[in-house]
Amino acid sequence: MNYKDLLEHSYAVETRWASCETRLEFLANSIFGFTTYDGGMDELFARKAVEVCEALLKRRTMEYIKVNENYVWYLMMCNLPFFSKRIEWGTSIRGAWWQLDIRQPAEFESCGFWVGDKQLGHPLKFTNDEWDRFIAALIEFVAPEMLNPSS
């Protein structure tokens, strides 16, 4: 599956319903599961969640948390359901990485996923490699807004 295309199409559909204005808001609501009813807070939370996603994906968590503010956001994100169900940290949460249960594919469901004009009616199933590709696609999808702090 082309996850970036899925995200692009789903975002386009969601903006038609006026449920989000920016890619960051889309991720906040449809992927990370934040509920704020405040677009600015959605964007802030999603921006920090994406930063943590990237640190986990690239296994650069120790580098990321050297900045105290990042450390606080990192610990908070790693304790939220989107992250906590899908990470492993061995002896320290500070050195976590994405790791799904190898005994069965991990499932992820969102009412924000669309295929054509229909909501995806079933959870996506991921192996570790597929999850890494999904996270990489998510980062690429939102990259233009991550570069612009005012979005």
Summary of the structure (lengths in Angstrom):
residues: 151
radius of gyration: 15.0
end to end distance: 28.5
largest distance: 45.2
contacts: 421
relative contact order: 0.17
helix: 55%
strand: 9%
